[in-house]
Amino acid sequence: MKPYICLLLLPILFLPLLYADQIPYEKTTSAPSTANVTAIDTVCPAGSNYSCNVTCVKYCDNIADATLKCNDTCRCACPEDYVFHSDTNLVCVRISACQTKCEPNMHFEQCAPDIPASCGTPTPDIEGCNPKCVCDDGFILSSNEPRICVSKSECFGRAD
């Protein structure tokens, strides 16, 4: 091979390496388990992965939200014990690094059920393990908006 051809090929071969550290996303290819969906190419933020068993997109801003509605879908998600910093800063951070503020009569739990007990559903199925704010002892989530923790006697007309 002629030496000048090698010199022409060098920039083509090494140019991607010069800019590799500036690409903030990792490309992940996944095939969802749904039979009628083909494999898709999804670009997820660095540190996160494409998953089809994600119930909620969690950010430091909404991690404490006891009323966060979740559904099964395929999307980018952070690993266990991590959440996205915010909806505009898609960097996975440890949950413990989030500044968590709960509403009155609530406290933060690292592992709380998906569906909290409420006036309308005092004994929901206790499944899932999600970090969020939950009602303090003696309080329960109201059924009406805004969904706040009220005393159990407010819901049921008597003290339990």
N, CA, C and O of each residue as an XYZ file, in Angstrom:
640
protein
N       0.849     -1.172      0.000
C       0.000      0.000      0.000
C       0.893      1.234      0.000
O       1.927      1.268      0.668
N       0.499      2.199     -0.724
C       1.275      3.431     -0.842
C       1.183      4.215      0.473
O       0.114      4.251      1.083
N       2.279      4.844      0.924
C       2.280      5.569      2.197
C       1.268      6.710      2.232
O       0.675      6.963      3.280
N       1.059      7.398      1.129
C       0.113      8.519      1.151
C      -1.329      8.041      1.355
O      -2.146      8.797      1.882
N      -1.663      6.814      0.957
C      -3.006      6.269      1.200
C      -3.196      6.034      2.692
O      -4.269      6.295      3.236
N      -2.152      5.541      3.353
C      -2.218      5.342      4.806
C      -2.452      6.664      5.521
O      -3.230      6.729      6.473
N      -1.788      7.711      5.070
C      -1.969      9.027      5.679
C      -3.386      9.542      5.481
O      -3.927     10.217      6.357
N      -3.986      9.237      4.356
C      -5.365      9.651      4.108
C      -6.348      8.878      4.974
O      -7.387      9.418      5.355
N      -6.043      7.633      5.289
C      -6.943      6.803      6.084
C      -6.843      7.086      7.581
O      -7.802      6.832      8.310
N      -5.722      7.599      8.057
C      -5.539      7.849      9.488
C      -6.643      8.716     10.093
O      -7.205      8.327     11.118
N      -6.983      9.870      9.513
C      -8.055     10.675     10.117
C      -9.396      9.943     10.160
O     -10.160     10.105     11.111
N      -9.678      9.159      9.162
C     -10.945      8.426      9.122
C     -10.986      7.387     10.228
O     -12.032      7.174     10.840
N      -9.869      6.743     10.488
C      -9.818      5.694     11.502
C      -9.807      6.250     12.917
O     -10.407      5.650     13.809
N      -9.147      7.372     13.151
C      -8.965      7.870     14.508
C      -9.876      9.031     14.889
O      -9.943      9.377     16.068
N     -10.566      9.634     13.959
C     -11.465     10.742     14.258
C     -12.545     10.362     15.274
O     -12.799     11.138     16.196
N     -13.188      9.203     15.141
C     -14.193      8.842     16.152
C     -13.610      8.735     17.553
O     -14.308      9.028     18.524
N     -12.373      8.330     17.686
C     -11.750      8.210     18.998
C     -11.515      9.570     19.638
O     -11.570      9.691     20.862
N     -11.255     10.590     18.837
C     -11.022     11.924     19.372
C     -12.263     12.498     20.042
O     -12.153     13.246     21.013
N     -13.441     12.154     19.533
C     -14.687     12.718     20.050
C     -15.492     11.735     20.891
O     -16.613     12.051     21.289
N     -14.964     10.576     21.166
C     -15.730      9.543     21.873
C     -16.149      9.977     23.265
O     -17.248      9.630     23.699
N     -15.310     10.730     23.988
C     -15.658     11.125     25.347
C     -16.722     12.215     25.382
O     -17.231     12.519     26.461
N     -17.071     12.801     24.278
C     -18.072     13.857     24.236
C     -19.465     13.338     23.899
O     -20.417     14.117     23.849
N     -19.593     12.068     23.674
C     -20.898     11.490     23.361
C     -21.539     11.050     24.676
O     -21.072     10.083     25.277
N     -22.597     11.728     25.147
C     -23.151     11.428     26.463
C     -24.127     10.261     26.483
O     -24.731      9.996     27.523
N     -24.300      9.564     25.383
C     -25.281      8.488     25.346
C     -24.642      7.178     24.948
O     -23.659      7.139     24.207
N     -25.220      6.108     25.456
C     -24.820      4.774     25.054
C     -25.937      4.204     24.200
O     -27.111      4.433     24.487
N     -25.599      3.486     23.181
C     -26.622      2.881     22.328
C     -26.885      1.474     22.833
O     -25.959      0.680     23.002
N     -28.124      1.179     23.068
C     -28.517     -0.127     23.551
C     -29.556     -0.683     22.599
O     -30.519      0.003     22.259
N     -29.372     -1.899     22.173
C     -30.354     -2.531     21.303
C     -31.052     -3.610     22.104
O     -30.402     -4.456     22.717
N     -32.363     -3.581     22.101
C     -33.147     -4.550     22.849
C     -34.323     -5.004     22.023
O     -34.828     -4.274     21.171
N     -34.743     -6.202     22.283
C     -35.957     -6.699     21.646
C     -37.010     -6.863     22.728
O     -36.866     -7.738     23.582
N     -38.061     -6.059     22.724
C     -39.120     -6.229     23.705
C     -39.738     -7.617     23.600
O     -39.693     -8.250     22.545
N     -40.312     -8.078     24.696
C     -40.855     -9.432     24.725
C     -42.180     -9.554     23.985
O     -42.659    -10.670     23.779
N     -42.781     -8.450     23.582
C     -44.043     -8.503     22.854
C     -43.816     -9.116     21.478
O     -42.905     -8.707     20.758
N     -44.630    -10.083     21.113
C     -44.413    -10.844     19.880
C     -44.520     -9.993     18.621
O     -43.783    -10.228     17.664
N     -45.418     -9.010     18.597
C     -45.620     -8.249     17.364
C     -44.745     -6.999     17.269
O     -44.949     -6.170     16.383
N     -43.790     -6.858     18.157
C     -42.876     -5.727     18.115
C     -41.511     -6.237     17.697
O     -41.017     -7.227     18.237
N     -40.908     -5.565     16.743
C     -39.578     -5.980     16.302
C     -38.524     -5.305     17.167
O     -38.820     -4.383     17.926
N     -37.302     -5.774     17.042
C     -36.203     -5.171     17.792
C     -36.077     -3.704     17.406
O     -36.209     -3.341     16.237
N     -35.824     -2.879     18.391
C     -35.698     -1.452     18.129
C     -34.359     -0.954     18.653
O     -33.796     -1.514     19.594
N     -33.868      0.093     18.037
C     -32.651      0.741     18.507
C     -33.072      1.931     19.348
O     -33.780      2.819     18.872
N     -32.644      1.949     20.580
C     -32.986      3.027     21.483
C     -31.707      3.625     22.038
O     -30.803      2.898     22.450
N     -31.631      4.921     22.050
C     -30.478      5.598     22.626
C     -30.853      6.016     24.037
O     -31.741      6.845     24.235
N     -30.169      5.435     25.018
C     -30.432      5.740     26.420
C     -29.290      6.582     26.978
O     -28.157      6.479     26.509
N     -29.583      7.417     27.980
C     -28.518      8.182     28.621
C     -27.477      7.242     29.229
O     -27.791      6.112     29.604
N     -26.259      7.715     29.321
C     -25.178      6.917     29.901
C     -25.562      6.451     31.299
O     -26.127      7.218     32.079
N     -25.264      5.217     31.612
C     -25.563      4.662     32.929
C     -26.939      4.037     33.026
O     -27.233      3.357     34.008
N     -27.791      4.250     32.032
C     -29.124      3.654     32.056
C     -29.217      2.603     30.960
O     -28.387      2.554     30.053
N     -30.235      1.771     31.060
C     -30.436      0.704     30.087
C     -31.884      0.669     29.640
O     -32.779      1.099     30.368
N     -32.106      0.160     28.452
C     -33.459     -0.015     27.930
C     -34.048     -1.265     28.571
O     -33.421     -2.325     28.567
N     -35.243     -1.141     29.118
C     -35.860     -2.252     29.825
C     -37.357     -2.266     29.565
O     -37.978     -1.222     29.365
N     -37.924     -3.463     29.571
C     -39.368     -3.589     29.357
C     -40.120     -3.929     30.637
O     -41.307     -4.251     30.575
N     -39.475     -3.867     31.781
C     -40.191     -4.120     33.027
C     -40.149     -2.894     33.930
O     -40.173     -3.009     35.155
N     -40.086     -1.726     33.314
C     -40.049     -0.465     34.046
C     -41.479     -0.036     34.335
O     -42.317     -0.040     33.434
N     -41.769      0.331     35.574
C     -43.119      0.782     35.889
C     -43.222      2.299     35.937
O     -44.284      2.845     35.638
N     -42.167      2.984     36.298
C     -42.206      4.443     36.406
C     -40.877      5.024     35.956
O     -39.829      4.401     36.124
N     -40.924      6.202     35.393
C     -39.689      6.942     35.172
C     -39.516      7.783     36.416
O     -40.341      8.645     36.718
N     -38.448      7.528     37.129
C     -38.247      8.220     38.394
C     -37.097      9.198     38.298
O     -36.044      8.920     37.726
N     -37.349     10.362     38.888
C     -36.364     11.431     38.986
C     -36.247     11.798     40.458
O     -37.124     11.460     41.252
N     -35.175     12.486     40.827
C     -35.072     12.982     42.202
C     -36.298     13.825     42.549
O     -36.770     13.802     43.685
N     -36.814     14.573     41.561
C     -37.961     15.462     41.793
C     -39.240     14.715     42.158
O     -40.033     15.211     42.958
N     -39.454     13.527     41.585
C     -40.736     12.844     41.805
C     -40.607     11.559     42.610
O     -41.597     10.852     42.800
N     -39.415     11.244     43.084
C     -39.221      9.961     43.751
C     -40.054      9.839     45.022
O     -40.453      8.736     45.397
N     -40.314     10.937     45.674
C     -41.071     10.905     46.919
C     -42.574     10.969     46.701
O     -43.335     10.893     47.665
N     -43.017     11.107     45.467
C     -44.436     11.273     45.151
C     -45.210      9.990     45.421
O     -45.055      9.000     44.705
N     -46.038     10.012     46.447
C     -46.821      8.831     46.819
C     -47.932      8.550     45.820
O     -48.473      7.444     45.800
N     -48.284      9.522     44.994
C     -49.399      9.346     44.061
C     -48.930      9.146     42.625
O     -49.743      9.191     41.701
N     -47.632      8.926     42.422
C     -47.095      8.741     41.076
C     -47.775      7.560     40.401
O     -47.749      6.441     40.913
N     -48.378      7.814     39.263
C     -49.057      6.760     38.503
C     -48.018      6.011     37.678
O     -47.203      6.621     36.985
N     -48.054      4.709     37.756
C     -47.070      3.888     37.057
C     -47.777      2.923     36.116
O     -48.924      2.541     36.349
N     -47.093      2.539     35.064
C     -47.631      1.531     34.155
C     -46.475      0.744     33.556
O     -45.334      1.205     33.546
N     -46.778     -0.429     33.067
C     -45.754     -1.268     32.461
C     -45.499     -0.795     31.043
O     -46.422     -0.686     30.236
N     -44.268     -0.523     30.754
C     -43.885     -0.075     29.425
C     -42.393     -0.306     29.238
O     -41.682     -0.631     30.189
N     -41.934     -0.141     28.032
C     -40.512     -0.274     27.732
C     -39.919      1.122     27.611
O     -40.458      1.970     26.901
N     -38.815      1.358     28.301
C     -38.160      2.669     28.262
C     -36.785      2.581     28.896
O     -36.384      1.539     29.414
N     -36.080      3.685     28.844
C     -34.771      3.760     29.491
C     -34.983      3.890     30.997
O     -35.889      4.593     31.444
N     -34.152      3.215     31.767
C     -34.272      3.261     33.218
C     -32.894      3.146     33.849
O     -31.970      2.573     33.272
N     -32.782      3.700     35.038
C     -31.542      3.593     35.804
C     -31.504      2.242     36.506
O     -32.547      1.617     36.702
N     -30.314      1.784     36.887
C     -30.218      0.529     37.635
C     -30.908      0.651     38.998
O     -31.268      1.748     39.424
N     -31.084     -0.475     39.667
C     -31.713     -0.499     40.987
C     -30.961      0.428     41.939
O     -29.734      0.517     41.884
N     -31.689      1.108     42.802
C     -31.160      2.070     43.777
C     -30.667      3.375     43.149
O     -30.015      4.173     43.822
N     -30.970      3.600     41.867
C     -30.602      4.834     41.176
C     -31.837      5.412     40.498
O     -32.766      4.678     40.159
N     -31.847      6.721     40.303
C     -32.903      7.411     39.561
C     -32.239      8.477     38.691
O     -31.080      8.833     38.907
N     -32.987      8.983     37.705
C     -32.479     10.104     36.931
C     -32.463     11.345     37.823
O     -33.348     11.517     38.661
N     -31.469     12.201     37.649
C     -31.363     13.411     38.466
C     -32.591     14.298     38.278
O     -33.171     14.768     39.256
N     -32.988     14.529     37.031
C     -34.204     15.301     36.740
C     -34.640     14.976     35.318
O     -33.941     14.265     34.596
N     -35.800     15.498     34.917
C     -36.261     15.217     33.555
C     -35.442     15.966     32.511
O     -35.537     15.659     31.323
N     -34.644     16.936     32.927
C     -33.763     17.630     31.991
C     -32.300     17.225     32.151
O     -31.476     17.548     31.296
N     -31.969     16.527     33.227
C     -30.602     16.071     33.480
C     -30.643     14.556     33.659
O     -30.722     14.056     34.781
N     -30.588     13.841     32.555
C     -30.759     12.388     32.578
C     -29.459     11.675     32.933
O     -28.891     10.931     32.134
N     -29.011     11.927     34.155
C     -27.846     11.256     34.709
C     -28.348     10.411     35.868
O     -29.081     10.910     36.722
N     -27.966      9.142     35.912
C     -28.388      8.271     37.007
C     -27.597      8.612     38.267
O     -26.367      8.640     38.253
N     -28.321      8.870     39.358
C     -27.697      9.162     40.650
C     -28.290      8.233     41.698
O     -29.410      7.745     41.546
N     -27.529      7.992     42.763
C     -28.047      7.171     43.864
C     -29.258      7.866     44.483
O     -29.285      9.090     44.609
N     -30.247      7.081     44.864
C     -31.443      7.635     45.497
C     -31.060      8.425     46.738
O     -31.644      9.472     47.016
N     -30.079      7.925     47.485
C     -29.665      8.599     48.716
C     -29.089      9.993     48.447
O     -29.010     10.809     49.365
N     -28.688     10.277     47.207
C     -28.145     11.593     46.860
C     -29.243     12.614     46.568
O     -28.966     13.810     46.485
N     -30.471     12.160     46.414
C     -31.585     13.070     46.131
C     -32.000     13.801     47.404
O     -31.982     13.230     48.495
N     -32.368     15.053     47.254
C     -32.917     15.824     48.366
C     -34.413     15.523     48.419
O     -35.191     16.080     47.645
N     -34.809     14.648     49.327
C     -36.191     14.188     49.379
C     -36.985     14.974     50.416
O     -36.630     15.003     51.594
N     -38.058     15.607     49.968
C     -38.951     16.341     50.866
C     -40.329     15.715     50.766
O     -40.863     15.531     49.672
N     -40.892     15.394     51.897
C     -42.232     14.806     51.930
C     -43.230     15.837     52.447
O     -42.873     16.781     53.152
N     -44.477     15.631     52.080
C     -45.573     16.478     52.551
C     -45.780     16.247     54.052
O     -45.241     15.290     54.609
N     -46.558     17.119     54.713
C     -46.845     16.910     56.139
C     -47.473     15.534     56.385
O     -48.211     15.022     55.543
N     -47.182     14.955     57.519
C     -47.678     13.638     57.952
C     -47.152     12.504     57.077
O     -47.760     11.436     57.004
N     -46.032     12.736     56.420
C     -45.415     11.714     55.578
C     -43.932     11.607     55.907
O     -43.327     12.529     56.454
N     -43.366     10.459     55.560
C     -41.926     10.246     55.677
C     -41.457      9.425     54.482
O     -42.255      8.748     53.833
N     -40.167      9.487     54.199
C     -39.600      8.796     53.044
C     -39.206      7.373     53.424
O     -38.585      7.146     54.462
N     -39.571      6.421     52.574
C     -39.149      5.031     52.742
C     -38.460      4.576     51.466
O     -38.915      4.864     50.359
N     -37.367      3.867     51.638
C     -36.595      3.362     50.504
C     -37.368      2.287     49.745
O     -37.226      2.161     48.528
N     -38.193      1.505     50.466
C     -38.911      0.393     49.837
C     -40.374      0.422     50.280
O     -40.727     -0.125     51.324
N     -41.207      1.060     49.483
C     -42.637      1.175     49.785
C     -43.430      0.467     48.692
O     -42.959      0.369     47.559
N     -44.640     -0.034     49.014
C     -45.443     -0.730     48.000
C     -45.844      0.190     46.848
O     -45.921      1.409     47.006
N     -46.099     -0.421     45.682
C     -46.506      0.337     44.494
C     -47.779      1.134     44.748
O     -47.864      2.307     44.385
N     -48.764      0.499     45.368
C     -50.063      1.137     45.610
C     -50.193      1.391     47.107
O     -50.261      0.442     47.887
N     -50.229      2.653     47.519
C     -50.330      2.945     48.950
C     -51.755      2.741     49.464
O     -52.723      2.821     48.708
N     -51.857      2.480     50.749
C     -53.173      2.417     51.378
C     -53.795      3.806     51.293
O     -53.108      4.815     51.454
N     -55.098      3.849     51.039
C     -55.795      5.130     50.950
C     -57.192      4.968     51.527
O     -57.621      3.854     51.827
N     -57.899      6.081     51.681
C     -59.273      6.015     52.186
C     -60.130      5.121     51.296
O     -60.974      4.380     51.800
N     -59.930      5.177     49.995
C     -60.705      4.368     49.056
C     -60.246      2.926     48.981
O     -61.036      2.044     48.646
N     -58.988      2.671     49.285
C     -58.420      1.317     49.241
C     -57.563      1.130     50.489
O     -56.337      1.216     50.420
N     -58.210      0.872     51.641
C     -57.445      0.788     52.886
C     -56.495     -0.410     52.967
O     -55.513     -0.369     53.709
N     -56.776     -1.470     52.217
C     -55.889     -2.640     52.232
C     -55.549     -3.051     50.802
O     -56.070     -4.051     50.308
N     -54.684     -2.293     50.132
C     -54.308     -2.645     48.757
C     -53.379     -3.850     48.754
O     -52.864     -4.252     49.797
N     -53.172     -4.420     47.579
C     -52.182     -5.484     47.453
C     -50.820     -4.885     47.772
O     -50.411     -3.885     47.182
N     -50.129     -5.510     48.709
C     -48.811     -5.013     49.104
C     -47.773     -5.700     48.232
O     -47.302     -6.791     48.553
N     -47.426     -5.060     47.139
C     -46.395     -5.606     46.265
C     -45.550     -4.466     45.735
O     -45.953     -3.304     45.784
N     -44.400     -4.800     45.237
C     -43.487     -3.800     44.718
C     -42.596     -3.258     45.814
O     -42.830     -3.486     47.001
N     -41.600     -2.556     45.406
C     -40.658     -1.952     46.342
C     -40.100     -0.715     45.665
O     -39.161     -0.794     44.874
N     -40.687      0.421     45.983
C     -40.277      1.669     45.352
C     -39.981      2.721     46.403
O     -40.693      2.817     47.403
N     -38.938      3.512     46.189
C     -38.649      4.602     47.121
C     -39.668      5.722     46.935
O     -39.854      6.211     45.821
N     -40.326      6.129     48.015
C     -41.310      7.210     47.932
C     -41.729      7.638     49.324
O     -41.400      6.978     50.309
N     -42.454      8.737     49.404
C     -43.020      9.191     50.667
C     -44.264      8.370     50.971
O     -45.057      8.066     50.080
N     -44.422      8.017     52.232
C     -45.600      7.273     52.680
C     -46.166      7.974     53.909
O     -45.478      8.759     54.562
N     -47.409      7.686     54.210
C     -48.058      8.305     55.362
C     -47.451      7.795     56.668
O     -47.067      6.631     56.781
N     -47.373      8.693     57.648
C     -46.917      8.319     58.985
C     -47.932      7.383     59.624
O     -49.068      7.282     59.159
N     -47.524      6.692     60.698
C     -48.445      5.818     61.434
C     -49.651      6.629     61.900
O     -49.506      7.759     62.367
N     -50.835      6.048     61.770
C     -52.067      6.712     62.167
C     -52.673      7.573     61.069
O     -53.752      8.137     61.249
N     -51.991      7.681     59.933
C     -52.474      8.480     58.811
C     -52.625      7.598     57.584
O     -52.003      6.541     57.479
N     -53.464      8.052     56.656
C     -53.710      7.302     55.424
C     -53.907      8.306     54.289
O     -54.324      9.439     54.526
N     -53.613      7.896     53.075
C     -53.713      8.788     51.918
C     -55.183      9.065     51.603
O     -55.982      8.134     51.501
N     -55.536     10.335     51.450
C     -56.925     10.687     51.138
C     -57.269     10.230     49.724
O     -56.388     10.068     48.879
N     -58.550     10.025     49.480
C     -59.002      9.610     48.148
C     -59.228     10.800     47.230
O     -59.216     10.658     46.007
N     -59.434     11.970     47.816
C     -59.732     13.175     47.038
C     -58.465     13.972     46.759
O     -57.469     13.855     47.474
N     -58.522     14.783     45.707
C     -57.409     15.681     45.388
C     -57.478     16.890     46.308
O     -58.591     17.329     46.597
N     -56.416     17.447     46.776
C     -55.073     16.909     46.644
C     -54.910     15.701     47.557
O     -55.445     15.675     48.666
N     -54.180     14.717     47.093
C     -53.987     13.481     47.863
C     -52.943     13.729     48.939
O     -51.740     13.748     48.677
N     -53.434     13.917     50.148
C     -52.565     14.172     51.292
C     -52.845     13.122     52.351
O     -53.847     12.411     52.272
N     -51.979     13.020     53.330
C     -52.199     12.069     54.413
C     -53.105     12.705     55.458
O     -52.824     13.785     55.977
N     -54.194     12.014     55.750
C     -55.156     12.472     56.750
C     -55.243     11.408     57.835
O     -54.833     10.266     57.626
N     -55.774     11.782     58.986
C     -55.905     10.793     60.058
C     -56.888      9.710     59.618
O     -57.828      9.976     58.869
N     -56.657      8.501     60.090
C     -57.544      7.392     59.711
C     -58.976      7.668     60.142
O     -59.919      7.231     59.482
N     -59.147      8.392     61.247
C     -60.509      8.695     61.704
C     -61.232      9.622     60.725
O     -62.459      9.579     60.639
N     -60.502     10.453     59.992
C     -61.127     11.297     58.964
C     -61.693     10.453     57.835
O     -62.728     10.790     57.259
N     -61.017      9.358     57.519
C     -61.489      8.478     56.439
C     -62.655      7.622     56.882
O     -63.667      7.507     56.191
N     -62.491      7.032     58.033
C     -63.428      5.983     58.443
C     -64.370      6.411     59.553
O     -65.193      5.610     59.998
N     -64.271      7.662     60.017
C     -65.189      8.173     61.017
C     -64.952      7.653     62.420
O     -65.749      7.913     63.322
N     -63.873      6.925     62.614
C     -63.550      6.421     63.953
C     -62.039      6.219     64.028
O     -61.371      6.103     63.001
N     -61.523      6.180     65.208
C     -60.084      5.922     65.387
C     -59.840      4.427     65.323
O     -60.606      3.645     65.887
N     -58.772      4.025     64.636
C     -58.445      2.592     64.541
C     -57.429      2.200     65.586
O     -57.035      1.036     65.657
